[in-house]
Amino acid sequence: MAQRAVWLISHEPGTPLCGTVRFSRRYPTVEKRARVFNGASYVPIPEDGPFLKALLFELRLLDDDKDFVESRDSCSRINKTSIYGLLIGGEELWPVVAFLKNDIIYACVPLVEQTLSPRPPLISVSGVSQGFEFLFGIQDFLYSGQKNDSELNTKLSQLPDLLLQACPFGTLLDANLKNSLDNTNFASVTQPQKQPAWKTGTYKGKPQVSISITEKVKSMQYDKQGIADTWQVVGTVTCKCDLEGIMPNVTISLNLPTNGSPLQDILVHPCVTSLDSAILTSSSIDAMDDSAFSGPYKFPLTPPLESFNLCYYTSQVPVPPILGFYQMKEEEVQLRITINLKLHESVKNNFEFCEAHIPFYNRGPITHLEYKTSFGQLEVFREKSLLIWIIGQKFPKSMEISLSGTVTFGAKSHEKQPFDPICIGETAYLKIFFTGHVNVIVT
Amino acid sequence: MGPLSRDAWAQRLGAFRASPSAFMAGPEGEDLGRDLLGDLRSEKLSEQTKVSLLALSLEYPAQLWPDVSAAEVAATSLLDTLVLLPPRPSALRRPLLLAATTALAAGGALGPTSGASCRLLPLLLGLAAGSDLGRGFVPASEQRPLQATACECLRELESCKPGLLGGSLGLLRGLLGQEGPVQPLSLLLALALRNTLVLQSRVGAGLGGLLTDKVSPTGGGPWDWTLVEEGDGRLQPQAPSWPAAEEGEGERSLTAREHSPEEARELRAAVIQLLDTSYLLTPVAQAQLLWLLGWALRGLQGQPPALFKPQLVRLLGTAQLTLLHAVLALKAAFGEALFTAQDEALLLRRLTLAAQHPALPPPTHLFYLHCLLSFPENWPLGPEGEEAAPLLLGPQLCRGLLPSLLHDPMALLARLHLLCLLCAEDEEEEKGHLPSPRHYLEELLAGLRQRAALDEGPRALATVCFQASYLVTRCLAGQPTVLTPLIHGLAQLYRVRPMLASHFVDFLDQVDSELREPLKVVLRQEVVSRPGRDEALCWHLKMLAKVADGDAQSATLNFLQAAAAHCMNWDLQQGLLRVCRALLRAGVRGGLVDLLQVLARQLEDPDGRDHARLYYILLAHLAGPKLGVALGPSLAPPALASSLVAENQGFVAALMVQEAPALVRLSVGSHGVKGPLPVLKLQPEALEPIYSLELRFRVEGQLYAPLQAVHVPCLCPGRPARPLLLPLQPRCPAPARLDVHALYTTSTGLTCHAHLPPLFVNFADLFLPFPKPPEGAGLGFFEELWDSCLPEGAESCVWCPLGPQGLEGLVSHHLEPFVVVAQPPTSYYVAIHLPPNSKLLLRLEAALADGVPVALRTDDWAVLPLAGDYLRGLAAAL
């Protein structure tokens, strides 16, 4: 399992090429093996220019979507994974693992240790998952704590040296590139024996363990018969263990608050040494009943040095934290909208921020707006046909707020206004963003 | 040239990276490799610059040092540079080791005859073992990083030359047990162990003491290449693809030999040692270890797969893609031996969960979905290699994996595939309390079509809709309850948004006839039921060119007639003509003649008029099959990517006469002597069925009057043909060569022209008898002719050799029809008429045993040498 080459490409719509190769690295020893293994079906790794063009075309990121192109739009070219075949110079380079995130396209080509015709099933190619892990690792490195373009450029310039550590010959040694960074920085520190490869040094100082829990609530409220409202909590438990010794053993145990919903769909960090089978099987796939495992959730582990995500989980909360009501009526040239929001009493009325986005799709720019709100302020983005209702840090004592008004739109100009294939006519939504603090008891 | 400055190098490297091939073709290309090696030792360049030079050599050794000898020289130079480094910490040691390894492995120089290999290998092994290499070669602070690097280099070399480290297994195992860095040593040992197992069993040997022998193979002596040579340098897949491994040689060779109990114990101990410390490896490295060990132990006697069991629970809990993938690989390798049915169910549950977990990124979801559909089941029901829903993955588990319009295209298609598989199974089962998957599917497809129908929607929305429809037709073929609504939905989509015609045409091309034919019918109805004048006309015409056929002719023609009035520009006219062409091909004649006549008069564009006229002429003059060929896809590959050129080339190919190799053979048969002219009897023979054969003959030298062409309606190979009679009208009595051309139509309707080998008309082929004299008057008749030859003519005597059959045989065989007076067996008088008006008279008398003297007279001097040759040649011809 190895990678033949890896690329980072920034997607720049509107420019002539629609993108630039920001970083690329080839692995000639792996390429040599590919030539032998693939035999007659071998397709060499192209130079950056042709690769960029072929990849952007395949990912539909070129600006020429207007015409039907069979090699891209044919109904039989079905792609169900982020793994592509790129047509380059009449030959197809496969498999190319690629995805777009934050305007950067991450791409690599895993080695397939056999002939490519017939194509082996993807699942049997060991390099594919490694390729994904590699690209995720680079993505984590580039975007952890990164704020602006110059920081991104600095990190990009560090990549060649880091890959010399983390992936010198195309076989990935560590997806956590920060470990490699630490390795280069502290190469002179003599490491003790039997050091885990994922732990680059040892901690000296006062022992302490800090844990934080972040929960994201995703709720969809339709207020319509026949369609059930949904809400789900996605939680992340983040740990930082400052403990002396090479391999300190720690057990972290999570307990639910009284009447708390059980944790489900638990995925743990690889440093967790063993897992209770009840944790493994507790899943949102099953219908909820009283027999669901409700803790305590015990995670014995040997922590790495850095902060890490101990586990992810989901949970079914009994009610949504904010209950919404949104009504829209089309009245000749204008839209009449009414919005009511109600904060649930179990939620602490203290936010870092809370705002409601009210987008209008498939219409022209907002030309006229009359509104009345019981609380907060309304920001209008006329060209984007968007209203943002800034609610702030707190709901009023009544816990209920409302907004009503009429909006008039100008003529549609195709380029600028947002298009949505679903929000047509009176189908619309409003989206509430907020961050708050929830009391969590950790034992 | 002296060393370049840092900036000059930066510029040069930048230019190279922008396009390596262009740079290497340029003036600086040739020197780059040499300059790079030289400047690595320059004292003017900083270490950072040198590292960037080495980084380049790590990526492009094939460009810098294109052949084996150059790679060898480069590796030697890199090793020299390494040795010459001053004994203080330096950032160059690591990249130099990597670069030397890369140069040797990628350049193909690695081998027992390579000096650089013989230096590098012991050096790497020494570094990996942490032994003292003397002279302060490795500063203490660099020892551990270099130890790890050396392991990585060795692993890469072992990957490229399996068996290289077979002799060092014991040493590596010892190092792992003591103080060495865990991850590099574990991975190196696992790979070397795997390769050794494969290679040793191929030659029928066991592991022997390899696992316990802790002596360094370099102990002063040369490197041991035996195992590498036994493996013929063949690469070993480290993680073979599953189906390949099923039948692959690797597996057979692994099971070929049982290990002795001693060996088996040592092997098990080594594997347990590796697995026990696997927790210390990074997740990606753990995954590699599991793939390697899993496939190494597969099928090995005395190595229970249960060794892996302690690791599994820990691995199942994580969300790491590589780890779960490695578990699936173990599952594929060992099946039921490692995973009970309950384990399989748990694994499926975890995969289902991971395929939709909100904390994971979308590419991971998609990969897990793929894993679900290709899940290596213990007891798969379907055929190998086909995507299917695993048996234990019931509708309950799949509930969260149903597609919805909110998903992005790839997720939607992946989930749709799963849904289709559920629908396919659902057919056999009773309807449960859950909403029927088929109903769900129908609603989803309707939603997709609705989205595709949006006026301003991007093309991607339409593409997804058609991809989904295609996926459904492929998975649920033969299920009218699904296909019928699909057909009507698509027809409705076309009605709303005809500009998707290209997608429809593509869709019709891809699906099989079960869906294509009914869909064509409804789409044609959609088109022709609409008066053609709106802006969608060009799409309608495009659509109609695809779906028009012999059915519903009048409606189609009415539509076209109405449309013709609105086809004002070239585009539309061409579209219209394309439909006419499609109708022509489909064999529509009646109303089309009128339409084409109208178009040939009425179209504004001269090109359009010409085309219409051409189609009209074709329709009027060509029979159905020929028309089909003329209008079919172009036979000649188009020289230009223009449809017009391609079309014209199609016509040219179909309507013009093609030069072709001869498909017919002619031979001259025995000649008969009837009638007033000599007649050549030809026997034709065809190699393939041909029709309307016309044979044209040309006489060289105008010796005869021009010959009539011969016509044959049909010739089939194997069916005897009637001989063809070719009457000759000689202008003088001489043999001649006939040039023959054949013109014929093949069964595909092409008209071909071929040049056949020439035919020869012999002197004897021109012989005609004189009218028979009355009974008894023969002698007088002959004497009269004989006397009439002189004095204008000529007289001669020729010795005609005789064969075993004697004179009688000769005459009966060659001259029978021309004998006027015969007194067998001694005397024959022969009179031959040679058209146009010459005679040849022969007296054959007083034969001896070996020949007969022939007295001959002719009234034409020119005949004399021909007659002489003819007579002398007779005996040979007998």
Interface residues (C-beta under 8 A of the other chain):
Chain A: M1 A2 R25 R26 Y27 P28 T29 E31 K32 R33 V36 F37 E47 D48 G49 R60 D65 K66 D67 F68 E70 R72 D73 S74 C75 S76 R77 I78 N79 K80 T81 S82 I83 V97 F99 K101 V112 E113 Q114 P120 P121 L122 I123 S124 V125 S126 V128 S129 Q130 F132 E133 F134 F136 P160 D161 L164 P168 F169 T171 L172 L173 D174 A175 N176 N179 N183 A187 S188 T190 Q191 Q193 K194 Q195 P196 A197 W198 K216 K218 Q232 V234 T236 D265 I266 L267 V268 H269 P270 V272 T273 S274 L275 S277 I279 L280 T281 S283 S284 I285 D286 T302 Y312 T314 N362 H414 F419 P421 I422 I424
Chain B: R17 A18 S19 P20 S21 V51 S52 A55 L58 E59 Y60 P61 A62 P89 R94 P95 L98 T101 T102 A105 A106 G108 A140 S141 E142 R144 P145 T149 E152 C153 R155 E156 S159 C160 E179 P181 V182 Q183 P184 L235 P237 Q238 A239 P240 S241 W242 P243 A244 T277 Y279 L280 L281 T282 P283 V284 A285 Q286 A287 Q288 W291 V313 R314 L316 G317 T318 A319 Q320 L321 T322 L323 L324 H325 A326 L328 A329 A332 L346 R349 R350 T352 L353 A354 H357 P358 A359 L360 P361 P362 P363 T364 L366 F367 L369 H370 C371 S374 P376 G385 Q396 L397 R399 G400 L405 L406 M410 L413 A414 H417 R451 L454 E456 G457 P458 R459 A460 L461 T463 F466 Q467 S469 Y470 L471 S502 H503 D506 F507 Q510
